[in-house]
Amino acid sequence: MTEEKRKIDIDTNKQASRRGMLKKTAIGIPAIMTLAHRPAFGAICTISGFQSVNPSGVRRTPGPGCGGNSPGGWKNPDVGQGGSDGSRTEWISAGFYPNPRAGQTPADNAGTTFYSQFMRVPQLKFGVGSSTTTMHDVLLDSPGTLESHAVANLLNAGFVTGYRLIPADVIGLYQAAVDGSPTYTTVANGTVVNMIGLDLQKFFDQYH
């Protein structure tokens, strides 16, 4: 082998090695960016904590909820009067009324409407509600939706002592999300929330 050909072979091998390294780097970049922009899920009971990202890009380990009753717990208020999660007594203690029971004397109060609290007509699991759709209807008919989690958190904020969300911020966050607002400033402490980067349904969901 001539000296000139040996040099050409060495240069060719170097270029092939460099191309391989660049390909690996290019493949790695999207994966790292995806991880770095992935929300940190789990029981992180503040908005700023939920929006923060672990520097290594690894999700935090999910933990227990942040102390509230689940939408499923709130939807059956006639079970276990005054005892079980979401009982009618707890609804009233939180400042709201579930759907009235049939045949009660005296009659139950009318159910609190979703619109009266959130000032928005609810998007239900199978269609759109109306201004007369109650919060209880949302829990019964639309499990797993943003609206059902918003209702549960509003009830929790009124009922659970020391709850980490106040009613005004449950309402304000929901309104900002459905209106497509880029930011929301919390009433509790003036935190400016980036709504574009916030999965509100998952944030609400971790509270129960």
C-alpha positions in Angstrom: 0.0 0.0 0.0 1.4 3.4 -1.0 1.7 6.2 1.6 -0.8 8.3 -0.3 -3.5 5.5 -0.3 -2.9 4.8 3.4 -3.6 8.5 4.1 -6.8 8.4 2.0 -8.0 5.3 4.0 -7.3 7.0 7.3 -9.2 10.1 6.3 -12.2 8.1 5.0 -12.4 6.2 8.4 -12.3 9.5 10.3 -15.1 10.9 8.2 -17.2 7.8 8.7 -16.6 7.9 12.4 -17.5 11.6 12.5 -20.8 11.0 10.6 -21.7 8.2 12.9 -21.2 10.5 16.0 -23.3 13.2 14.4 -26.1 10.8 13.7 -26.1 9.6 17.3 -26.1 13.2 18.5 -29.0 14.2 16.2 -31.0 11.2 17.4 -30.3 12.1 21.0 -31.4 15.7 20.8 -35.2 15.3 20.3 -35.3 12.7 23.2 -33.6 15.1 25.6 -35.8 18.0 24.5 -38.9 15.9 25.0 -37.8 14.9 28.5 -36.8 18.4 29.5 -40.2 19.8 28.5 -42.2 17.0 30.0 -44.3 18.1 33.1 -43.3 16.7 36.4 -46.4 14.7 37.4 -47.3 13.3 40.8 -48.5 14.9 44.0 -46.9 18.3 43.7 -49.4 20.5 45.5 -48.4 23.9 44.2 -48.7 25.3 40.6 -45.1 26.4 40.5 -43.9 23.0 41.7 -46.1 21.2 39.2 -44.7 23.3 36.3 -41.1 22.8 37.3 -39.0 20.2 35.5 -36.5 17.8 37.1 -33.1 19.0 35.6 -32.3 15.4 34.6 -35.6 15.1 32.7 -36.8 12.3 34.8 -40.4 12.4 36.1 -40.9 12.6 39.8 -42.2 9.5 41.4 -46.0 9.8 41.8 -47.0 10.1 45.4 -50.3 10.3 47.3 -52.8 13.0 46.4 -52.9 16.4 48.0 -55.8 15.8 50.4 -59.1 16.2 48.6 -62.0 13.9 47.8 -62.1 12.5 44.2 -64.8 13.4 41.6 -66.1 9.9 42.2 -66.2 10.5 45.9 -68.2 13.7 45.5 -70.7 12.3 43.0 -72.7 10.0 45.4 -73.9 12.4 48.1 -76.8 10.2 49.3 -74.4 7.4 50.5 -73.3 7.6 54.1 -74.9 10.8 55.3 -72.3 12.8 57.1 -69.8 10.0 57.0 -68.4 9.0 53.7 -66.4 11.2 51.3 -68.6 13.5 49.3 -71.8 13.1 51.5 -74.6 15.6 51.2 -73.5 17.1 54.5 -70.0 17.7 53.1 -71.5 19.4 50.0 -73.4 21.8 52.2 -70.4 22.3 54.4 -68.4 23.3 51.3 -71.1 25.8 50.4 -72.9 24.0 47.5 -75.8 21.7 46.9 -75.9 18.4 45.0 -79.0 17.5 42.9 -82.1 17.3 45.1 -83.4 13.9 46.2 -86.8 13.0 44.9 -89.8 13.0 47.3 -88.1 14.9 50.2 -90.2 16.8 52.7 -89.2 19.6 53.0 -87.7 19.6 49.5 -83.9 19.7 49.0 -82.4 22.9 47.7 -81.8 23.0 43.9 -78.5 21.7 42.8 -75.7 24.4 42.4 -75.2 25.0 38.7 -71.8 24.8 37.1 -72.3 28.1 35.3 -73.2 29.9 38.6 -69.6 29.2 39.9 -67.4 29.0 36.8 -69.3 31.5 34.5 -68.8 29.1 31.6 -71.1 26.5 30.1 -69.4 23.1 30.8 -68.0 20.9 28.0 -69.4 17.5 28.9 -68.0 14.1 28.0 -70.7 13.7 25.3 -71.5 17.2 24.2 -72.0 20.6 25.7 -74.0 21.4 28.8 -76.1 24.5 29.5 -76.4 27.2 32.0 -78.7 24.9 34.1 -76.3 21.9 34.2 -75.5 21.3 37.8 -72.0 20.6 39.3 -73.5 17.3 40.4 -74.6 16.5 36.8 -71.0 17.1 35.6 -69.7 14.6 38.1 -72.4 12.0 37.2 -72.3 12.4 33.4 -68.7 13.5 32.6 -66.2 11.5 34.7 -62.5 12.0 33.8 -63.0 15.4 32.2 -61.4 18.8 33.1 -64.8 19.9 34.3 -65.3 17.0 36.7 -61.9 17.7 38.2 -62.6 21.4 38.4 -65.9 20.7 40.3 -64.1 18.3 42.7 -61.4 20.8 43.4 -63.9 23.6 44.0 -65.8 21.4 46.5 -62.5 20.4 48.1 -61.4 24.0 48.4 -64.6 24.8 50.2 -64.6 21.8 52.5 -61.0 20.7 53.3 -59.2 22.8 55.9 -55.8 24.0 54.7 -56.5 22.9 51.1 -53.6 24.2 48.8 -56.0 25.8 46.3 -58.5 28.5 47.1 -61.9 28.5 45.3 -61.1 31.7 43.4 -58.0 30.1 41.8 -59.8 26.8 41.0 -62.3 29.0 39.1 -59.7 31.3 37.6 -57.5 28.5 36.4 -60.4 26.8 34.7 -61.6 30.0 33.0 -58.1 30.7 31.8 -57.7 27.2 30.4 -61.0 27.1 28.5 -60.6 30.7 27.3 -57.1 29.9 25.9 -55.5 32.6 28.0 -51.6 32.4 27.8 -51.2 33.3 31.5 -53.1 33.4 34.8 -52.2 35.3 37.9 -53.3 33.6 41.1 -55.4 35.3 43.7 -53.7 33.5 46.5 -50.2 34.9 46.1 -49.9 36.6 42.7 -48.0 33.7 41.0 -48.1 34.1 37.2 -49.0 30.8 35.7 -47.9 29.9 32.2 -51.2 28.3 30.9 -49.6 27.2 27.7 -47.3 24.8 29.6 -49.9 23.7 32.2 -51.9 20.5 31.8 -54.7 21.7 34.1 -56.6 18.4 34.1 -53.5 16.5 35.4 -52.8 19.3 37.8 -56.3 19.2 39.2 -56.3 15.4 39.2 -53.3 15.0 41.5 -55.3 16.7 44.3 -57.4 13.7 45.0 
